[in-house]
Amino acid sequence: MGDESYLEANRKAQFIVLLTFLFVVVIVVSLEPLLYRIIPSSSASLQGIEASGRLLLVLALVSHVASFALSLFWISHLVHVGYRTLKLGSYPPPGTMVIFRTRIRTGKQAAVSGYLFIAFAVLMIAPVALTAYVTWLLVGAL
């Protein structure tokens, strides 16, 4: 029990996570005024409504393509970490940056972690496929 080893938190990884969180907050906060400006009022002309509809369609298309690309990135990352965990026999694999102090698992616990990473990546394929299908429908609507 006393021979457990830990991987210490990496400041660079913590900084990246913090910047990512702030980036998401800025995007969410800035979407409301953007949508308020794009969505037409009830007294708008037909041309204004059609133009706003096209802008909303383009915004939805861009967001779907971005989420599709990010999802593929995370799926590939999860598979890579799972494969390295199974290959090297320890989780987190050597050289991995962590944001919290993490206990290094070896043996059966590491194998279970590796298989869970790969299983979660496989489960994430369904929402990515749904996003790709919705994007395909949006392109067809253009």
C-alpha positions as CSV (number, residue, x, y, z in Angstrom):
1,M,0.0,0.0,0.0
2,G,2.8,2.4,0.8
3,D,4.7,1.8,-2.4
4,E,2.1,3.6,-4.7
5,S,3.6,6.1,-7.0
6,Y,2.0,9.3,-8.3
7,L,2.3,11.5,-11.4
8,E,2.4,15.1,-10.4
9,A,0.2,17.8,-12.0
10,N,1.6,19.6,-14.9
11,R,1.3,23.4,-14.9
12,K,1.2,23.6,-18.7
13,A,-1.7,21.2,-18.8
14,Q,-3.6,23.1,-16.1
15,F,-3.1,26.3,-18.0
16,I,-4.3,24.8,-21.3
17,V,-7.5,23.5,-19.5
18,L,-8.1,26.9,-18.0
19,L,-7.7,28.6,-21.3
20,T,-10.1,26.1,-23.0
21,F,-12.7,26.7,-20.3
22,L,-12.4,30.5,-20.7
23,F,-12.7,30.1,-24.4
24,V,-15.9,28.1,-24.1
25,V,-17.4,30.7,-21.7
26,V,-16.6,33.5,-24.1
27,I,-18.2,31.6,-27.0
28,V,-21.4,30.9,-25.0
29,V,-21.6,34.5,-23.7
30,S,-21.1,35.9,-27.2
31,L,-23.7,33.6,-28.9
32,E,-26.7,35.2,-27.3
33,P,-26.2,38.7,-28.8
34,L,-25.3,37.2,-32.1
35,L,-28.4,35.1,-32.2
36,Y,-30.5,38.1,-31.1
37,R,-29.1,40.1,-34.0
38,I,-29.6,37.3,-36.6
39,I,-33.1,36.2,-35.6
40,P,-35.6,38.4,-37.4
41,S,-38.4,40.3,-35.7
42,S,-42.0,39.3,-36.3
43,S,-42.5,42.4,-38.4
44,A,-39.6,41.7,-40.7
45,S,-40.0,41.4,-44.5
46,L,-39.9,38.1,-46.3
47,Q,-36.5,38.9,-47.7
48,G,-35.2,39.7,-44.2
49,I,-36.6,36.5,-42.8
50,E,-35.0,34.5,-45.7
51,A,-31.6,36.2,-45.2
52,S,-31.7,35.5,-41.5
53,G,-32.6,31.9,-42.1
54,R,-29.6,31.5,-44.4
55,L,-27.3,33.1,-41.8
56,L,-28.7,30.7,-39.1
57,L,-28.2,27.8,-41.4
58,V,-24.6,28.8,-42.1
59,L,-24.0,29.2,-38.3
60,A,-25.5,25.8,-37.6
61,L,-23.4,24.3,-40.4
62,V,-20.1,25.8,-39.1
63,S,-20.9,24.7,-35.5
64,H,-21.7,21.1,-36.7
65,V,-18.4,20.9,-38.7
66,A,-16.4,22.3,-35.7
67,S,-18.1,19.8,-33.3
68,F,-17.5,17.0,-35.8
69,A,-13.8,17.8,-36.0
70,L,-13.4,18.2,-32.2
71,S,-15.2,14.9,-31.6
72,L,-12.9,13.1,-34.1
73,F,-9.9,14.6,-32.3
74,W,-11.1,13.4,-28.9
75,I,-12.0,10.0,-30.2
76,S,-8.5,9.5,-31.7
77,H,-6.9,10.8,-28.4
78,L,-8.9,8.4,-26.3
79,V,-8.0,5.5,-28.5
80,H,-4.3,6.5,-28.5
81,V,-4.2,6.8,-24.7
82,G,-6.1,3.5,-24.3
83,Y,-3.7,1.7,-26.7
84,R,-0.6,3.2,-25.0
85,T,-2.0,2.1,-21.6
86,L,-2.5,-1.5,-22.9
87,K,0.9,-1.6,-24.6
88,L,3.0,-0.1,-21.8
89,G,1.0,-1.6,-18.9
90,S,0.6,1.6,-16.8
91,Y,-2.0,4.3,-16.6
92,P,-1.4,7.1,-17.2
93,P,1.3,6.1,-19.8
94,P,4.8,7.5,-19.3
95,G,5.1,11.1,-20.6
96,T,1.4,11.9,-20.2
97,M,0.6,15.4,-18.8
98,V,-2.1,15.4,-16.1
99,I,-3.9,18.3,-14.5
100,F,-4.3,16.6,-11.1
101,R,-2.0,14.5,-9.0
102,T,-2.7,11.0,-10.4
103,R,-1.9,7.6,-9.0
104,I,-0.1,5.4,-11.5
105,R,-1.9,2.2,-12.0
106,T,-0.2,-1.0,-13.3
107,G,-1.2,-4.5,-14.1
108,K,-4.9,-5.4,-14.2
109,Q,-6.1,-1.9,-13.2
110,A,-4.1,-0.4,-16.1
111,A,-5.6,-2.9,-18.5
112,V,-9.1,-2.1,-17.3
113,S,-8.4,1.6,-17.8
114,G,-7.1,1.0,-21.3
115,Y,-10.1,-1.0,-22.3
116,L,-12.5,1.6,-20.8
117,F,-10.8,4.4,-22.8
118,I,-11.2,2.4,-26.0
119,A,-14.8,1.4,-25.2
120,F,-15.7,5.1,-24.4
121,A,-14.1,6.1,-27.8
122,V,-16.3,3.5,-29.6
123,L,-19.4,4.8,-27.8
124,M,-18.5,8.4,-28.9
125,I,-18.7,7.3,-32.5
126,A,-22.6,7.3,-32.4
127,P,-22.9,11.1,-31.5
128,V,-20.3,11.9,-34.1
129,A,-22.1,9.9,-36.8
130,L,-25.3,11.8,-35.8
131,T,-23.5,15.1,-36.1
132,A,-22.2,14.1,-39.5
133,Y,-25.8,13.1,-40.6
134,V,-27.3,16.4,-39.4
135,T,-24.5,18.3,-41.2
136,W,-25.3,16.4,-44.4
137,L,-29.0,17.3,-44.0
138,L,-28.1,21.0,-43.5
139,V,-25.9,21.0,-46.6
140,G,-28.8,19.5,-48.5
141,A,-31.0,22.4,-47.3
142,L,-28.7,25.0,-48.8
